[in-house]
């Protein structure tokens, strides 16, 4: 049975900031072919471009830890401007790559009515003390899918995951969790988290498939670094109605076909 374009839900793909510039031309060819078949929403990270912009973003002081142990980039108005700067350069590159392959791509700032954020944690560890720090970050509280109204095959959105909080401030959000929220809000059946590792590794061994019930267990015991955030995002996506999350470094078609990567399902 053939669906009309307006009935198709998108595939949501989060492009990891650590791997974006290393993706091969064949990877982009595959993504463009997929975009010709169904709507596509891309959400990008910016970790590596931001570190390349200035050495200060690699310093330990650039990251704060709250009283619950959660880490966050220390985001000031100046950091927001730097995020906007590197994101604009990144977007120009992505739009060019897809445009040359026949995919019309539209860029959206999440803070322009797409992504809403809640109040930020105010107490952070600094110099071994919990102190009140102004940090322009916030947990995602909602996504307005009306901002993504042009979903159709042959068209892609590229979302920069900044958000707007209740005070009207532009704030930083986690890109993996933003992608999960976008996937849930748009009714996407699949969320692909493209990263620089081929699989989720637990005790050094690749994990090919897990269920939703294992996500929290692996996140809190076994997964390390950025993979913990990806598992948290995967759990939120499944809770939001997404059928399947795939984590990996391969072309999107291979990840969707479960030929590689780690597949996380609700069952």
C-alpha positions in Angstrom: 0.0 0.0 0.0 1.4 3.4 -1.0 1.0 6.3 1.5 0.4 9.8 0.4 3.3 12.1 1.4 1.3 14.0 4.0 0.5 10.8 5.9 4.2 9.8 6.2 5.9 10.3 9.5 9.5 11.4 9.4 12.7 9.6 10.2 14.6 11.6 12.8 18.4 11.5 12.7 20.6 13.0 15.3 24.0 13.9 13.8 26.7 13.7 16.4 28.9 16.8 16.7 31.9 14.6 17.3 31.6 12.7 14.0 29.8 15.0 11.5 32.9 16.2 9.6 34.1 12.6 9.3 31.1 11.2 7.5 32.0 9.9 4.1 30.4 11.0 0.8 28.8 7.6 0.5 27.1 8.2 3.9 25.6 11.4 2.5 24.5 9.6 -0.7 22.7 7.1 1.4 21.0 9.7 3.6 19.8 11.6 0.5 18.3 8.5 -1.0 16.4 7.9 2.2 15.2 11.5 2.2 13.8 11.0 -1.3 11.6 8.2 0.1 10.2 9.8 3.3 10.4 13.0 5.3 13.6 13.6 7.2 14.3 15.7 10.3 18.0 16.1 11.3 19.1 17.4 14.7 22.8 18.2 15.0 25.3 18.5 17.8 28.2 20.9 18.0 30.7 19.6 20.5 33.7 19.1 18.2 33.1 22.4 16.2 32.9 24.3 19.5 36.1 22.8 20.8 37.8 23.7 17.5 36.6 27.3 17.8 38.4 27.9 21.1 40.6 25.8 23.4 38.6 27.0 26.4 35.7 24.7 25.4 38.0 21.7 26.1 38.9 22.8 29.6 37.3 21.1 32.6 35.9 24.4 33.8 33.7 24.5 30.7 31.6 21.8 32.1 29.5 22.0 35.3 28.1 19.2 37.4 24.9 19.6 39.4 24.1 18.2 42.8 22.6 15.1 41.2 25.7 14.3 39.2 24.4 15.5 35.8 26.9 17.3 33.6 26.2 20.4 31.5 28.2 22.9 29.5 28.6 26.1 31.4 26.5 28.3 29.0 26.7 32.1 29.1 25.3 34.6 26.5 28.8 34.5 24.9 28.7 30.7 24.6 25.2 30.9 23.0 26.7 33.3 20.4 29.5 30.8 19.7 27.0 28.0 19.4 25.1 30.0 16.9 28.3 30.8 15.0 29.5 27.2 14.7 26.0 25.9 14.0 25.5 28.4 11.1 28.8 27.1 9.5 27.8 23.5 10.1 24.3 24.1 8.7 25.8 25.7 5.5 27.8 22.5 5.0 24.9 20.1 5.6 22.5 22.1 3.4 25.1 22.1 0.7 25.7 18.4 0.8 22.0 17.5 0.7 21.2 20.2 -1.8 23.7 18.9 -4.3 22.0 15.5 -3.9 18.6 16.9 -4.7 17.2 17.2 -1.2 15.6 20.6 -0.3 16.8 21.3 3.2 15.4 23.9 5.6 17.2 25.0 8.7 15.4 25.8 12.0 16.6 27.1 15.3 14.9 25.2 18.0 14.6 28.5 19.9 12.4 30.0 17.1 9.2 28.4 18.4 10.1 24.7 18.1 11.7 23.6 21.4 10.6 24.8 24.9 12.8 24.4 27.9 12.1 24.5 31.6 13.9 26.1 34.5 17.5 25.3 34.8 19.2 23.8 37.9 20.8 26.7 39.8 23.2 24.9 42.2 26.4 23.5 40.6 29.6 22.1 42.0 32.5 24.6 41.6 35.8 24.4 43.4 34.3 21.5 45.5 31.4 23.6 46.7 27.8 23.8 45.6 27.2 27.4 44.5 24.5 29.2 42.7 25.6 29.7 39.0 23.7 31.4 36.2 23.8 28.8 33.5 21.7 29.2 30.3 20.6 25.6 30.0 17.3 23.9 30.5 15.5 20.6 30.3 13.2 20.2 27.3 9.5 20.5 28.2 7.9 20.4 24.8 8.3 20.5 21.0 5.8 22.3 18.7 5.5 20.1 15.6 3.7 22.9 13.8 7.1 24.4 13.1 7.9 21.3 11.0 4.9 21.7 8.7 6.7 21.0 5.4 7.4 17.3 6.0 7.4 15.4 2.7 9.7 13.1 0.8 12.5 15.1 -0.9 12.5 17.6 1.9 14.6 17.7 5.1 14.7 19.9 8.2 18.0 20.6 10.0 17.3 21.6 13.6 19.8 23.4 15.8 18.8 22.3 19.3 18.7 25.6 21.1 15.5 26.3 23.0 13.5 29.1 24.6 12.7 29.0 28.3 9.7 30.4 30.2 11.6 33.7 30.7 12.1 34.0 26.9 15.8 33.3 27.2 17.6 31.3 24.5 19.2 28.3 26.2 21.4 25.3 25.5 19.9 21.8 25.4 21.3 18.3 25.0 21.1 17.4 21.3 20.3 13.7 21.8 17.4 14.5 24.1 16.2 17.2 21.8 16.2 14.7 18.9 14.2 12.3 21.1 11.7 15.0 21.9 11.3 16.0 18.2 10.9 12.3 17.3 8.1 11.9 19.8 6.3 15.1 18.9 6.3 14.3 15.2 5.1 10.7 15.6 8.4 9.3 14.1 8.6 5.5 14.3 12.4 5.6 14.2 15.1 7.7 15.9 18.7 7.2 14.6 21.5 8.5 16.8 24.6 8.7 14.6 27.8 8.8 16.6 31.5 7.9 16.2 31.2 4.4 17.6 29.6 1.4 15.9 27.7 0.0 18.9 26.8 0.5 22.5 29.6 -1.2 24.4 29.1 -2.8 27.8 32.2 -4.1 29.5 34.0 -3.6 26.2 31.6 -5.8 24.2 29.2 -4.6 21.5 25.5 -4.9 22.3 23.3 -5.5 19.2 19.8 -5.2 20.7 18.2 -4.4 24.0 14.6 -3.6 25.1 13.4 -0.5 26.9 13.6 -2.3 30.2 17.4 -2.6 29.9 18.0 1.1 29.0 18.1 2.4 32.5 20.1 -0.5 33.8 22.8 -0.1 31.1 22.8 3.7 31.5 23.5 3.5 35.2 25.8 0.5 35.1 28.1 -0.2 32.2 27.8 2.6 29.7 30.3 5.4 29.9 30.7 9.0 28.7 28.3 10.3 26.0 26.7 6.9 25.6 24.9 7.4 29.0 23.2 10.5 27.6 22.3 8.6 24.4 20.6 5.9 26.4 18.7 8.5 28.4 17.5 10.0 25.2 16.6 6.6 23.8 14.4 5.9 26.9 12.7 9.3 26.5 12.1 8.6 22.8 10.5 5.3 23.5 8.4 6.8 26.3 7.3 9.4 23.8 5.9 6.8 21.4 8.9 6.2 19.1 9.0 2.5 18.2 12.7 2.0 17.8 16.0 3.8 18.5 19.2 2.8 16.7 22.7 3.9 17.8 25.7 3.6 15.5 28.1 5.0 13.0 26.9 3.4 9.8 24.8 4.7 6.9 21.2 5.4 7.9 19.8 2.6 5.6 22.0 0.0 7.3 21.1 1.2 10.8 17.4 1.1 9.9 17.8 -2.4 8.5 19.5 -3.4 11.8 22.5 -4.7 9.8 24.8 -2.9 12.3 24.5 -0.6 15.4 22.6 -1.2 18.6 18.8 -1.4 18.2 16.6 -0.4 21.2 12.9 -1.3 21.1 9.9 -0.9 23.3 9.4 -4.7 23.6 
